[in-house]
Amino acid sequence: MAKVQHFKGLNTNLDNLYNSIKQVLDAQKELRIVSEYKGFLNSVPLRSIVAVNTSPKVWAGSLREIHVSITGNPDDYAVEVASGAWFGSLVWPGAVGLLVGGPIGLAAGVAVGGIMA
């Protein structure tokens, strides 16, 4: 699931925004930051951070990872927050496969979901 919010005319210090987001992720004991990027994408400034859930307790639908990207400049930028859920990539294709193709569709949906995960 992803959400994108666009902001204009705010003259935001994007490094401070990024650092605040990083602090929030660092403060979560179950999350571990595994990737950070500060650079350019198609000549547009990009800041990105990825954190994964390290909790040994996993439930279907539990947060697996979270990606936060800030793209643009202080007066015109977008913030994208995307997350994935444990077994989400298996549950939905399997359920759709079951509805469409019965037990064989269920197996095929789970197989495709597993490959995609």
One Martini backbone bead per residue (centre of mass of N, CA, C, O) as a GRO file, in nm:
protein
  117
    1MET     BB    1   0.097   0.035   0.022
    2ALA     BB    2   0.035   0.376  -0.097
    3LYS     BB    3   0.139   0.724  -0.034
    4VAL     BB    4   0.085   1.052  -0.180
    5GLN     BB    5   0.230   1.380  -0.118
    6HIS     BB    6   0.184   1.718  -0.220
    7PHE     BB    7   0.405   2.010  -0.211
    8LYS     BB    8   0.363   2.377  -0.209
    9GLY     BB    9   0.518   2.670  -0.096
   10LEU     BB   10   0.699   2.592   0.192
   11ASN     BB   11   1.007   2.590   0.229
   12THR     BB   12   1.140   2.313   0.299
   13ASN     BB   13   1.353   2.128   0.494
   14LEU     BB   14   1.443   1.822   0.372
   15ASP     BB   15   1.656   1.726   0.573
   16ASN     BB   16   1.483   1.758   0.827
   17LEU     BB   17   1.255   1.574   0.737
   18TYR     BB   18   1.424   1.321   0.701
   19ASN     BB   19   1.541   1.313   0.992
   20SER     BB   20   1.265   1.284   1.131
   21ILE     BB   21   1.186   1.017   1.001
   22LYS     BB   22   1.431   0.858   1.099
   23GLN     BB   23   1.375   0.892   1.403
   24VAL     BB   24   1.105   0.744   1.405
   25LEU     BB   25   1.217   0.473   1.301
   26ASP     BB   26   1.439   0.437   1.522
   27ALA     BB   27   1.225   0.433   1.771
   28GLN     BB   28   1.146   0.160   1.659
   29LYS     BB   29   1.217  -0.151   1.780
   30GLU     BB   30   1.110  -0.327   1.516
   31LEU     BB   31   1.294  -0.140   1.347
   32ARG     BB   32   1.521  -0.150   1.053
   33ILE     BB   33   1.755   0.011   0.885
   34VAL     BB   34   1.864  -0.081   0.534
   35SER     BB   35   1.811   0.199   0.367
   36GLU     BB   36   1.986   0.473   0.200
   37TYR     BB   37   1.910   0.779  -0.001
   38LYS     BB   38   2.115   1.046  -0.152
   39GLY     BB   39   2.005   1.222  -0.451
   40PHE     BB   40   1.934   1.143  -0.793
   41LEU     BB   41   1.639   1.154  -1.020
   42ASN     BB   42   1.630   1.287  -1.305
   43SER     BB   43   1.748   1.562  -1.164
   44VAL     BB   44   1.603   1.485  -0.890
   45PRO     BB   45   1.568   1.506  -0.575
   46LEU     BB   46   1.653   1.227  -0.344
   47ARG     BB   47   1.497   1.068  -0.058
   48SER     BB   48   1.565   0.747   0.105
   49ILE     BB   49   1.389   0.495   0.313
   50VAL     BB   50   1.440   0.169   0.474
   51ALA     BB   51   1.233  -0.049   0.675
   52VAL     BB   52   1.231  -0.334   0.891
   53ASN     BB   53   1.088  -0.604   1.040
   54THR     BB   54   1.223  -0.781   1.346
   55SER     BB   55   0.999  -0.936   1.450
   56PRO     BB   56   0.914  -1.262   1.560
   57LYS     BB   57   0.624  -1.162   1.533
   58VAL     BB   58   0.395  -1.301   1.292
   59TRP     BB   59   0.131  -1.164   1.100
   60ALA     BB   60  -0.110  -1.138   0.908
   61GLY     BB   61  -0.055  -0.799   0.806
   62SER     BB   62   0.206  -0.731   0.899
   63LEU     BB   63   0.467  -0.541   0.903
   64ARG     BB   64   0.753  -0.555   0.689
   65GLU     BB   65   0.774  -0.266   0.539
   66ILE     BB   66   0.925   0.070   0.486
   67HIS     BB   67   0.882   0.345   0.255
   68VAL     BB   68   1.062   0.660   0.214
   69SER     BB   69   1.001   0.946  -0.004
   70ILE     BB   70   1.180   1.240  -0.126
   71THR     BB   71   1.071   1.460  -0.390
   72GLY     BB   72   1.256   1.746  -0.468
   73ASN     BB   73   1.194   2.069  -0.353
   74PRO     BB   74   1.115   2.300  -0.110
   75ASP     BB   75   0.858   2.411  -0.311
   76ASP     BB   76   0.850   2.106  -0.464
   77TYR     BB   77   0.708   1.815  -0.321
   78ALA     BB   78   0.724   1.460  -0.242
   79VAL     BB   79   0.559   1.210  -0.039
   80GLU     BB   80   0.637   0.863   0.006
   81VAL     BB   81   0.440   0.588   0.142
   82ALA     BB   82   0.540   0.248   0.184
   83SER     BB   83   0.395  -0.084   0.234
   84GLY     BB   84   0.428  -0.410   0.379
   85ALA     BB   85   0.290  -0.740   0.421
   86TRP     BB   86   0.263  -1.020   0.564
   87PHE     BB   87   0.131  -1.237   0.325
   88GLY     BB   88  -0.004  -1.041   0.118
   89SER     BB   89   0.126  -1.179  -0.145
   90LEU     BB   90  -0.056  -1.447  -0.084
   91VAL     BB   91  -0.352  -1.390  -0.011
   92TRP     BB   92  -0.472  -1.239  -0.260
   93PRO     BB   93  -0.400  -1.435  -0.492
   94GLY     BB   94  -0.535  -1.680  -0.356
   95ALA     BB   95  -0.824  -1.570  -0.334
   96VAL     BB   96  -0.864  -1.514  -0.633
   97GLY     BB   97  -0.798  -1.801  -0.732
   98LEU     BB   98  -1.031  -1.940  -0.580
   99LEU     BB   99  -1.265  -1.784  -0.718
  100VAL     BB  100  -1.180  -1.853  -1.018
  101GLY     BB  101  -1.027  -2.175  -0.983
  102GLY     BB  102  -1.015  -2.280  -0.720
  103PRO     BB  103  -0.779  -2.489  -0.601
  104ILE     BB  104  -0.592  -2.433  -0.843
  105GLY     BB  105  -0.602  -2.123  -0.816
  106LEU     BB  106  -0.483  -2.111  -0.536
  107ALA     BB  107  -0.209  -2.236  -0.600
  108ALA     BB  108  -0.132  -2.032  -0.821
  109GLY     BB  109  -0.155  -1.772  -0.650
  110VAL     BB  110   0.056  -1.850  -0.436
  111ALA     BB  111   0.290  -1.894  -0.630
  112VAL     BB  112   0.297  -1.609  -0.747
  113GLY     BB  113   0.323  -1.462  -0.476
  114GLY     BB  114   0.593  -1.595  -0.395
  115ILE     BB  115   0.756  -1.491  -0.633
  116MET     BB  116   0.698  -1.185  -0.582
  117ALA     BB  117   0.815  -1.189  -0.278
   0.00000   0.00000   0.00000
